[in-house]
Amino acid sequence: MKIGKLGRDQKGFSLIELVIVIALTGLITAAITTTVFQVFNMNTRTANRMTAVSQVQNAGKIVSEDILEAQSVNATGSPSFSLNLTWTDPASGNRSTVIYTLVNMPTGALQRLQRSVTVTPVEGAPTTTVFIVAEYIDPDPTKTSCEPAGVLQPGGVLTFTVTATVGDESETRVYKVEPRPGS
């Protein structure tokens, strides 16, 4: 066996070819990594957006239903948000009072929209139920409010604006609700 010089029929990679292959591999790896991070980032943004939309839709649905039922509507303007609704069930005579307020979330400046319902039967003790309607609500009075402030006059329209912010994604909806006739 002969050891020494490579013959013309033997092939190998030159140093320049190896450097080019390593550089191309690095570029392809960087492109794939960037794409994967963009996909993850887009998924997070999409999930945040859908959460914000869901929160404002849920708040709007429940508040609108209560306003339509209400015989008396009283909204508190800024700086604190409060919406008080009352009605009497014609069949049972039970009186319902619903109070919407913003309460702090465990962390951060965003708040939760809380619904407190007190039902006072014709006879018996009142019962109160409290639950959270929506989270991630922006308490800024320009972003979450009820207009006009004060007692809503017959034939008036209540404008309920609500904004939810999740991560960098924000959603605002404006609901215009006219209470039932005769309220």
Sine and cosine of phi, psi and omega as CSV:
sin_phi,cos_phi,sin_psi,cos_psi,sin_omega,cos_omega
0.00,0.00,0.69,-0.72,-0.08,-1.00
-0.98,-0.21,0.83,-0.55,0.03,-1.00
-0.93,-0.37,0.65,-0.76,0.02,-1.00
0.49,-0.87,-0.81,-0.59,-0.07,-1.00
-0.93,0.36,0.55,-0.83,0.09,-1.00
-0.98,0.22,0.63,-0.78,0.06,-1.00
-0.99,0.15,0.21,-0.98,-0.03,-1.00
-0.91,0.40,-0.43,0.90,-0.04,-1.00
-0.99,0.10,-0.16,0.99,0.05,-1.00
-1.00,0.04,0.68,-0.74,-0.03,-1.00
-0.87,-0.50,0.42,-0.91,0.04,-1.00
-0.34,-0.94,-0.02,-1.00,0.02,-1.00
-0.98,-0.19,0.67,-0.74,0.08,-1.00
-0.99,0.11,0.24,-0.97,-0.01,-1.00
-0.87,0.49,-0.62,0.78,-0.01,-1.00
-0.91,0.41,-0.67,0.74,0.03,-1.00
-0.89,0.46,-0.66,0.75,0.04,-1.00
-0.90,0.45,-0.66,0.75,0.03,-1.00
-0.89,0.46,-0.67,0.74,0.01,-1.00
-0.90,0.44,-0.69,0.73,0.01,-1.00
-0.89,0.45,-0.68,0.73,0.01,-1.00
-0.90,0.44,-0.66,0.75,0.02,-1.00
-0.90,0.43,-0.70,0.72,0.02,-1.00
-0.90,0.44,-0.66,0.75,0.05,-1.00
-0.88,0.48,-0.66,0.75,0.05,-1.00
-0.89,0.45,-0.67,0.74,0.02,-1.00
-0.91,0.43,-0.69,0.73,0.01,-1.00
-0.90,0.43,-0.68,0.73,0.03,-1.00
-0.88,0.47,-0.68,0.73,0.02,-1.00
-0.89,0.45,-0.66,0.75,0.01,-1.00
-0.90,0.43,-0.69,0.73,0.01,-1.00
-0.91,0.42,-0.69,0.72,0.01,-1.00
-0.88,0.47,-0.70,0.72,0.02,-1.00
-0.88,0.48,-0.69,0.73,0.01,-1.00
-0.89,0.46,-0.69,0.72,0.00,-1.00
-0.89,0.45,-0.70,0.72,0.02,-1.00
-0.90,0.44,-0.61,0.79,0.04,-1.00
-0.91,0.42,-0.62,0.78,0.04,-1.00
-0.90,0.45,-0.72,0.69,0.02,-1.00
-0.89,0.46,-0.67,0.74,0.01,-1.00
-0.89,0.45,-0.68,0.73,0.01,-1.00
-0.91,0.42,-0.64,0.77,0.04,-1.00
-0.88,0.47,-0.67,0.74,0.02,-1.00
-0.90,0.43,-0.71,0.70,0.00,-1.00
-0.89,0.45,-0.66,0.75,0.01,-1.00
-0.90,0.43,-0.69,0.72,0.03,-1.00
-0.89,0.46,-0.67,0.74,0.04,-1.00
-0.89,0.46,-0.68,0.74,0.00,-1.00
-0.89,0.45,-0.71,0.71,-0.01,-1.00
-0.91,0.42,-0.59,0.81,0.05,-1.00
-0.91,0.42,-0.70,0.71,0.02,-1.00
-0.88,0.47,-0.71,0.70,0.02,-1.00
-0.88,0.48,-0.71,0.70,0.01,-1.00
-0.86,0.51,-0.66,0.75,-0.03,-1.00
-0.91,0.42,-0.71,0.71,-0.02,-1.00
-0.95,0.32,-0.56,0.83,0.05,-1.00
-0.91,0.40,-0.69,0.73,0.01,-1.00
-0.89,0.45,-0.71,0.70,0.02,-1.00
-0.87,0.49,-0.73,0.68,-0.02,-1.00
-0.88,0.47,-0.65,0.76,-0.01,-1.00
-0.90,0.44,-0.77,0.63,-0.09,-1.00
-0.94,0.35,-0.70,0.72,0.01,-1.00
-0.90,0.44,-0.69,0.73,0.00,-1.00
-0.88,0.48,-0.68,0.73,0.02,-1.00
-0.87,0.49,-0.67,0.74,0.01,-1.00
-0.92,0.38,-0.64,0.77,0.01,-1.00
-0.90,0.44,-0.64,0.77,0.02,-1.00
-0.89,0.45,-0.52,0.86,0.00,-1.00
-0.99,0.16,-0.42,0.91,-0.19,-0.98
-0.93,0.37,0.57,-0.82,0.14,-0.99
-0.98,-0.20,-0.36,0.93,0.03,-1.00
-0.68,-0.73,0.77,-0.64,-0.02,-1.00
-0.80,-0.60,0.81,-0.59,0.02,-1.00
-0.71,-0.71,0.88,-0.47,-0.02,-1.00
-0.93,-0.36,0.66,-0.75,0.07,-1.00
-0.99,-0.15,0.75,-0.66,0.02,-1.00
-0.98,0.22,-0.22,-0.98,-0.02,-1.00
-0.93,0.37,0.38,-0.92,0.17,0.98
-1.00,0.04,-0.25,0.97,-0.02,-1.00
-0.96,-0.29,0.63,-0.78,-0.03,-1.00
-1.00,0.00,0.77,-0.64,0.10,-1.00
-0.42,-0.91,0.68,-0.73,0.06,-1.00
-0.73,-0.68,0.87,-0.49,-0.03,-1.00
-0.92,-0.39,0.79,-0.61,-0.03,-1.00
-0.78,-0.63,0.64,-0.77,0.07,-1.00
-0.68,-0.73,0.50,-0.86,0.12,-0.99
-0.35,-0.94,0.34,-0.94,0.05,-1.00
-0.89,-0.45,0.78,-0.63,0.02,-1.00
-0.95,0.31,0.87,-0.50,-0.06,-1.00
-0.91,0.41,-0.48,0.88,-0.03,-1.00
-0.97,0.23,-0.72,0.70,-0.09,-1.00
-0.99,-0.16,-0.39,0.92,-0.09,-1.00
0.99,0.12,0.00,1.00,0.02,-1.00
-0.93,0.37,0.64,-0.77,0.02,-1.00
-0.97,-0.23,0.78,-0.63,0.02,-1.00
-0.93,-0.37,0.68,-0.73,0.10,-1.00
-0.82,-0.57,0.83,-0.56,0.01,-1.00
-0.88,-0.47,0.77,-0.63,0.02,-1.00
-0.83,-0.56,0.84,-0.54,0.08,-1.00
-0.98,-0.20,0.75,-0.66,0.06,-1.00
-0.63,-0.78,0.29,-0.96,0.11,-0.99
-0.99,-0.16,0.75,-0.66,0.03,-1.00
-0.83,-0.56,0.43,-0.90,-0.06,-1.00
-0.92,0.40,0.58,-0.82,0.17,-0.98
-1.00,0.10,0.25,-0.97,-0.02,-1.00
-0.83,0.56,-0.56,0.83,0.02,-1.00
-0.63,-0.77,0.40,-0.92,0.10,-0.99
1.00,0.08,0.01,-1.00,-0.07,-1.00
-1.00,-0.03,-0.23,0.97,0.01,-1.00
-0.96,0.28,0.33,-0.95,-0.08,-1.00
-0.76,-0.65,0.09,-1.00,0.05,-1.00
-0.94,-0.34,0.57,-0.83,0.12,-0.99
-1.00,-0.03,0.90,-0.44,-0.07,-1.00
-0.96,-0.26,0.65,-0.76,0.03,-1.00
-0.89,-0.45,0.86,-0.52,0.04,-1.00
-0.92,-0.40,0.87,-0.50,-0.03,-1.00
-0.91,-0.42,0.84,-0.54,0.08,-1.00
-0.90,-0.43,0.86,-0.52,0.04,-1.00
-0.96,-0.30,0.85,-0.53,0.01,-1.00
-0.94,-0.35,0.95,-0.31,0.01,-1.00
-0.95,0.30,0.29,-0.96,0.03,-1.00
-0.84,0.54,-0.67,0.74,0.06,-1.00
-0.79,-0.62,0.74,-0.67,0.03,-1.00
0.88,-0.47,0.02,-1.00,-0.07,-1.00
-1.00,0.04,0.55,-0.83,0.05,-1.00
-0.94,0.33,0.47,-0.88,0.08,-1.00
-0.84,-0.54,0.61,-0.79,-0.02,-1.00
-0.84,-0.54,0.70,-0.71,0.07,-1.00
-0.82,-0.57,0.72,-0.69,-0.01,-1.00
-0.82,-0.58,0.75,-0.66,0.11,-0.99
-0.49,-0.87,0.28,-0.96,-0.02,-1.00
-1.00,0.00,0.80,-0.60,0.00,-1.00
-1.00,0.04,-0.67,0.74,-0.05,-1.00
-0.46,-0.89,0.42,-0.91,0.02,-1.00
-0.86,-0.51,0.13,-0.99,0.04,-1.00
0.90,0.44,0.52,0.86,-0.04,-1.00
-0.99,0.13,0.74,-0.67,0.03,-1.00
-0.99,0.16,0.89,-0.45,-0.09,-1.00
-0.98,0.21,-0.06,1.00,0.02,-1.00
-0.83,0.56,0.83,-0.56,-0.05,-1.00
-0.86,0.52,-0.34,0.94,0.07,-1.00
-0.99,0.15,-0.20,0.98,-0.04,-1.00
-0.93,-0.38,-0.46,0.89,0.04,-1.00
-0.69,-0.72,0.91,-0.42,-0.07,-1.00
-0.30,-0.95,0.19,-0.98,0.15,-0.99
-0.81,-0.59,0.74,-0.67,0.02,-1.00
-0.76,-0.65,0.62,-0.78,-0.01,1.00
-0.99,0.15,0.41,-0.91,0.08,-1.00
-0.96,0.28,0.50,-0.87,0.00,-1.00
0.99,-0.15,-0.23,-0.97,-0.03,-1.00
-0.98,0.19,0.78,-0.63,0.00,-1.00
-0.96,0.27,0.80,-0.60,-0.01,-1.00
-0.97,0.22,0.47,-0.88,0.04,-1.00
-0.81,0.59,0.69,-0.73,-0.02,-1.00
0.99,0.15,-0.05,1.00,0.00,-1.00
-0.98,0.22,0.26,-0.96,0.02,-1.00
-0.87,-0.49,0.77,-0.63,0.06,-1.00
-1.00,-0.09,0.78,-0.62,0.05,-1.00
-0.97,-0.23,0.89,-0.45,0.00,-1.00
-0.95,-0.32,0.90,-0.43,0.02,-1.00
-0.94,-0.33,0.75,-0.66,0.00,-1.00
-0.67,-0.75,0.68,-0.74,0.02,-1.00
-0.80,-0.60,0.76,-0.65,0.10,-0.99
-0.90,-0.44,0.66,-0.75,0.01,-1.00
-0.79,-0.61,0.85,-0.53,0.03,-1.00
-0.81,-0.59,0.89,-0.45,-0.08,-1.00
0.89,0.46,-0.79,-0.62,0.04,-1.00
-1.00,-0.08,0.03,1.00,-0.06,-1.00
-0.98,-0.18,0.68,-0.73,-0.05,-1.00
-0.71,-0.71,0.57,-0.82,0.03,-1.00
-0.68,-0.73,0.75,-0.67,0.03,-1.00
-0.84,-0.54,0.69,-0.73,0.08,-1.00
-0.75,-0.67,0.56,-0.83,0.05,-1.00
-0.88,-0.47,0.83,-0.56,0.01,-1.00
-0.92,-0.39,0.80,-0.60,0.06,-1.00
-0.93,-0.36,0.89,-0.45,-0.11,-0.99
-0.79,-0.61,0.74,-0.67,0.09,-1.00
-0.97,-0.25,0.86,-0.51,0.03,-1.00
-0.85,0.53,0.31,-0.95,-0.05,-1.00
-0.86,0.52,0.49,-0.87,0.01,-1.00
-0.88,0.48,0.59,-0.81,0.02,-1.00
1.00,0.08,0.07,1.00,0.00,-1.00
-1.00,0.06,0.00,0.00,0.00,0.00
